[in-house]
Amino acid sequence: MADDVRAHLAALIGDVEVDGLRRLSGGASRETWSFDAVGPDDRRPLILQRDRPGGSPKAGMPVQARLLRAAAGAGVPVPAVLAADERAVVVERLEGETIARKILRDDEYAAARPVLVAQVGRAVARVHAMSVADFPELEELDQLATWREILDATGQAHPAFELGFRWLQANRPPSERRTLVHGDFRLGNLVVGPDGLRAILDWELAHVGDPVEDLSWLCVKAWRFGAGPPVAGLGSYEELLAAYAAECGVVVDPEVLRWWEVLGTLKWGVMCILQASAHLTGAVRSVELAAIGRRVCENEHDLLVLLP
């Protein structure tokens, strides 16, 4: 596999020496590799992300490269794109941490924690200011209907989720804005340094929709990783919404944010069902996927706590 990666890199970035090639952890549809490109006069720390054979991410690599370039132009902190083709993208490797446990607890990030919520609020406002018209390939789905259908397709009975769907349908707020949505905006997909936010990663779930979806996903309890404050385990709803409004001038109703947080909690619960099912059906044998199945009941509990 390493030889194949080196050949792919040669096609992407030319005849340079590839040093320190190592594979990083990644998702089910993509491979991520770290390496240095060594030229006659410089050494560049880079990341290669490419589709695995048979992978079917929502936003393909050419679209992701365009998203990253457009995001940089909009003032969103992202890694710079060096090269891309139909299967892969090469970006700069940034110094910083993505592991939520370390960001939330390590002394190295003590100064970053008090400023992160405001930083991410401003950054995601810039994401939502990007032009939807520039990305006609991106899907626009009714999130409530989509996850209703997905749960039904599992054939499993989850009374707590049924209560959640009923409440969501009965209390659905009007969608006042239609923007580009990152789709997985949370700790784990943010590069953080001692000074705070450095980059937003993992744009493959980008789509068109209501921008409050991104704000609420950051607030889902699972993405607090055991910390107490409601926004990513770092701060308050008020702090997040104030920073967002200061950047883009849009005041988000806290009750609308709550509705989307309920949907996000339910959505993650259904996603846990799907990931566990991938192992149980033999589609992908993985202890990690099997263990995620236990989190279904955690999300049922979190959902019931959220419902009025």
C-alpha positions as CSV (number, residue, x, y, z in Angstrom):
1,M,0.0,0.0,0.0
2,A,2.8,2.4,0.8
3,D,4.3,1.9,-2.7
4,D,0.9,2.7,-4.2
5,V,0.6,5.8,-2.1
6,R,4.1,7.0,-3.2
7,A,3.2,6.5,-6.8
8,H,0.0,8.4,-6.3
9,L,1.9,11.3,-4.6
10,A,4.4,11.4,-7.5
11,A,1.4,11.9,-9.8
12,L,0.0,14.6,-7.6
13,I,3.0,16.7,-6.5
14,G,5.7,15.8,-8.8
15,D,9.1,14.2,-8.4
16,V,10.0,15.0,-4.8
17,E,11.3,12.8,-2.1
18,V,8.6,11.5,0.2
19,D,9.9,11.1,3.8
20,G,8.3,9.8,6.9
21,L,5.2,8.4,5.2
22,R,2.9,7.0,7.8
23,R,-0.8,6.1,7.9
24,L,-3.0,7.9,10.3
25,S,-6.4,6.8,11.7
26,G,-9.3,7.5,9.4
27,G,-12.9,6.8,8.6
28,A,-14.5,3.9,6.7
29,S,-14.4,5.6,3.3
30,R,-11.0,7.3,3.4
31,E,-7.3,6.9,4.1
32,T,-5.2,9.6,5.7
33,W,-1.4,9.7,5.4
34,S,1.2,12.0,6.9
35,F,4.5,12.7,5.2
36,D,7.2,15.3,4.3
37,A,7.8,16.4,0.7
38,V,11.5,17.1,0.5
39,G,12.8,19.2,-2.4
40,P,16.2,20.6,-3.2
41,D,15.7,23.6,-1.0
42,D,12.8,22.9,1.4
43,R,10.8,20.4,3.4
44,R,7.0,20.7,3.5
45,P,4.9,18.8,6.1
46,L,1.8,17.5,4.2
47,I,-1.2,15.3,4.6
48,L,-2.7,13.1,1.9
49,Q,-6.3,12.1,2.2
50,R,-7.7,9.7,-0.4
51,D,-10.8,7.6,-1.1
52,R,-10.5,4.0,-0.3
53,P,-11.7,1.6,-3.1
54,G,-15.5,1.4,-2.9
55,G,-15.7,4.4,-0.6
56,S,-18.7,6.7,-1.2
57,P,-18.3,10.0,0.8
58,K,-21.0,12.6,0.4
59,A,-18.6,15.2,-1.0
60,G,-15.9,13.7,-3.3
61,M,-12.3,14.8,-3.3
62,P,-12.5,17.4,-6.1
63,V,-15.5,19.0,-4.3
64,Q,-13.7,18.9,-0.9
65,A,-10.6,20.6,-2.5
66,R,-12.9,23.4,-3.9
67,L,-14.6,23.7,-0.5
68,L,-11.3,24.2,1.3
69,R,-10.1,26.8,-1.2
70,A,-13.4,28.7,-1.0
71,A,-13.3,28.5,2.8
72,A,-9.8,30.0,2.8
73,G,-11.0,32.8,0.6
74,A,-13.9,33.4,3.0
75,G,-11.5,33.7,6.0
76,V,-12.3,30.3,7.4
77,P,-9.2,28.7,9.0
78,V,-8.4,25.6,6.9
79,P,-5.3,23.8,5.7
80,A,-4.0,25.1,2.4
81,V,-4.6,22.8,-0.6
82,L,-1.5,21.9,-2.6
83,A,-2.9,19.4,-5.1
84,A,-6.0,17.3,-5.8
85,D,-7.4,14.7,-8.3
86,E,-10.5,12.6,-8.5
87,R,-9.4,10.3,-5.6
88,A,-7.2,12.4,-3.3
89,V,-6.3,15.8,-1.9
90,V,-2.9,16.9,-0.5
91,V,-3.0,19.7,2.1
92,E,-0.5,21.3,4.4
93,R,0.0,19.6,7.8
94,L,-0.7,22.0,10.6
95,E,0.7,21.9,14.1
96,G,-2.0,21.3,16.7
97,E,-4.2,18.8,18.4
98,T,-7.5,17.2,17.3
99,I,-8.0,14.8,20.1
100,A,-10.9,16.2,22.2
101,R,-9.8,14.7,25.5
102,K,-6.4,16.5,25.3
103,I,-8.0,19.8,24.2
104,L,-10.4,19.7,27.1
105,R,-8.0,18.6,29.8
106,D,-4.3,19.0,29.0
107,D,-2.4,22.0,30.5
108,E,-1.0,22.8,27.1
109,Y,-4.4,24.0,26.0
110,A,-5.5,25.9,29.2
111,A,-5.2,29.3,27.5
112,A,-7.1,28.1,24.4
113,R,-10.1,26.7,26.2
114,P,-11.5,30.2,27.3
115,V,-11.4,31.6,23.8
116,L,-12.4,28.6,21.6
117,V,-16.1,29.0,21.8
118,A,-15.9,32.5,20.4
119,Q,-13.4,31.5,17.8
120,V,-15.5,28.6,16.5
121,G,-18.6,30.8,16.6
122,R,-16.9,33.3,14.3
123,A,-15.4,30.7,12.1
124,V,-18.7,28.8,11.4
125,A,-20.4,32.1,10.6
126,R,-17.8,32.5,7.8
127,V,-18.6,29.0,6.6
128,H,-22.3,30.0,6.4
129,A,-21.4,33.0,4.3
130,M,-19.8,30.9,1.6
131,S,-21.7,30.8,-1.7
132,V,-24.1,27.9,-2.1
133,A,-24.3,28.6,-5.8
134,D,-20.6,27.6,-6.2
135,F,-21.4,24.1,-5.1
136,P,-24.3,22.7,-7.1
137,E,-23.2,19.1,-6.4
138,L,-24.0,19.4,-2.7
139,E,-27.2,17.7,-1.5
140,E,-30.0,19.5,0.2
141,L,-32.0,17.2,2.4
142,D,-34.8,17.5,4.9
143,Q,-32.8,16.3,7.9
144,L,-35.8,15.3,10.0
145,A,-37.4,13.2,7.2
146,T,-34.0,11.7,6.2
147,W,-33.3,10.4,9.7
148,R,-36.9,9.2,10.2
149,E,-36.5,7.1,7.1
150,I,-33.1,5.8,8.1
151,L,-34.3,4.7,11.5
152,D,-37.4,3.0,9.9
153,A,-35.0,1.1,7.5
154,T,-33.2,-0.5,10.5
155,G,-36.4,-2.2,11.6
156,Q,-35.5,-1.6,15.2
157,A,-37.9,-0.3,17.9
158,H,-36.6,2.6,20.0
159,P,-39.4,4.2,21.9
160,A,-37.2,7.1,23.1
161,F,-36.4,8.0,19.5
162,E,-40.1,7.7,18.6
163,L,-40.9,10.3,21.3
164,G,-38.1,12.5,19.9
165,F,-39.4,12.3,16.4
166,R,-42.9,13.2,17.5
167,W,-41.7,16.2,19.5
168,L,-39.5,17.4,16.6
169,Q,-42.4,17.2,14.1
170,A,-44.8,19.0,16.4
171,N,-42.4,21.8,17.3
172,R,-40.5,22.2,14.1
173,P,-39.4,25.9,13.6
174,P,-39.4,27.5,10.2
175,S,-36.1,27.4,8.4
176,E,-35.2,31.0,7.8
177,R,-31.9,30.6,6.1
178,R,-30.4,28.2,3.5
179,T,-26.6,28.1,3.5
180,L,-23.6,25.8,3.1
181,V,-23.4,23.6,6.1
182,H,-20.1,21.9,7.2
183,G,-22.1,18.9,8.4
184,D,-19.7,17.6,11.1
185,F,-18.7,20.7,13.1
186,R,-17.4,19.5,16.4
187,L,-14.3,18.7,18.5
188,G,-12.4,16.0,16.7
189,N,-12.7,17.9,13.4
190,L,-10.9,21.1,14.7
191,V,-7.2,21.6,14.9
192,V,-6.4,23.5,18.1
193,G,-3.2,25.0,19.3
194,P,-2.2,26.6,22.6
195,D,-3.6,29.8,21.2
196,G,-6.9,28.3,20.1
197,L,-8.5,27.4,16.8
198,R,-6.2,26.8,13.9
199,A,-8.2,24.9,11.3
200,I,-11.5,23.2,10.5
201,L,-11.1,19.7,8.9
202,D,-13.2,17.0,7.4
203,W,-15.6,18.7,4.9
204,E,-16.9,15.5,3.3
205,L,-20.3,15.8,4.9
206,A,-20.8,19.3,3.6
207,H,-24.3,20.0,2.3
208,V,-26.9,22.7,1.9
209,G,-29.3,23.4,4.7
210,D,-30.2,25.3,7.8
211,P,-27.0,26.8,9.4
212,V,-28.3,26.2,12.9
213,E,-27.5,22.5,12.2
214,D,-23.8,23.2,12.5
215,L,-24.2,25.3,15.7
216,S,-26.3,22.6,17.4
217,W,-24.0,19.7,16.4
218,L,-21.3,21.4,18.4
219,C,-23.6,21.3,21.4
220,V,-24.7,17.7,21.3
221,K,-23.7,16.0,24.6
222,A,-21.7,13.3,22.9
223,W,-19.3,15.9,21.5
224,R,-18.6,17.4,25.0
225,F,-16.5,14.3,25.7
226,G,-17.4,14.2,29.4
227,A,-16.9,17.9,30.1
228,G,-19.8,19.9,31.6
229,P,-20.3,23.1,29.6
230,P,-22.9,22.7,26.8
231,V,-20.9,24.0,23.9
232,A,-18.3,21.4,23.1
233,G,-17.6,21.0,26.8
234,L,-16.0,24.5,26.7
235,G,-18.6,27.3,27.1
236,S,-22.1,28.5,27.1
237,Y,-24.9,28.8,24.5
238,E,-24.9,32.5,25.0
239,E,-21.2,32.8,24.3
240,L,-21.5,30.8,21.1
241,L,-24.5,32.7,19.7
242,A,-23.1,36.1,20.6
243,A,-19.8,35.4,18.7
244,Y,-21.8,34.1,15.8
245,A,-24.1,37.2,15.7
246,A,-21.1,39.5,16.1
247,E,-19.5,38.0,13.0
248,C,-22.5,37.7,10.6
249,G,-25.2,39.8,12.2
250,V,-27.7,36.9,12.5
251,V,-29.3,36.4,15.9
252,V,-30.2,32.7,16.4
253,D,-33.2,32.0,18.6
254,P,-32.0,29.7,21.5
255,E,-35.2,27.7,21.2
256,V,-34.4,27.0,17.5
257,L,-30.9,25.9,18.6
258,R,-32.5,23.6,21.1
259,W,-34.7,22.0,18.5
260,W,-31.7,21.3,16.4
261,E,-29.8,20.0,19.4
262,V,-32.6,17.5,20.0
263,L,-32.4,16.4,16.3
264,G,-28.6,16.1,16.5
265,T,-28.8,13.9,19.6
266,L,-31.4,11.7,17.9
267,K,-29.3,11.6,14.7
268,W,-26.2,10.5,16.6
269,G,-28.2,7.8,18.3
270,V,-29.3,6.5,14.9
271,M,-25.8,6.7,13.6
272,C,-24.6,4.5,16.5
273,I,-27.2,1.9,15.5
274,L,-25.9,2.0,11.9
275,Q,-22.3,1.7,12.9
276,A,-22.9,-1.2,15.3
277,S,-25.1,-2.9,12.6
278,A,-22.1,-2.7,10.2
279,H,-20.2,-5.0,12.5
280,L,-23.1,-7.2,13.6
281,T,-24.1,-8.0,10.0
282,G,-20.6,-8.7,9.0
283,A,-20.3,-5.8,6.5
284,V,-17.3,-4.4,8.5
285,R,-15.8,-6.5,11.3
286,S,-14.7,-4.0,13.9
287,V,-14.5,-4.0,17.7
288,E,-14.7,-0.2,17.6
289,L,-18.0,-0.3,15.6
290,A,-19.4,-3.0,17.9
291,A,-18.6,-0.9,21.0
292,I,-20.3,2.1,19.5
293,G,-23.6,0.1,19.8
294,R,-23.6,0.7,23.6
295,R,-23.9,4.4,22.9
296,V,-27.4,4.0,21.5
297,C,-28.8,3.9,25.0
298,E,-26.7,6.9,26.1
299,N,-28.3,9.0,23.4
300,E,-31.7,7.7,24.3
301,H,-31.1,9.0,27.8
302,D,-29.7,12.3,26.6
303,L,-32.7,12.8,24.3
304,L,-35.2,12.2,27.1
305,V,-33.4,14.7,29.3
306,L,-33.6,17.3,26.5
307,L,-37.3,16.8,25.8
308,P,-39.5,19.2,27.7
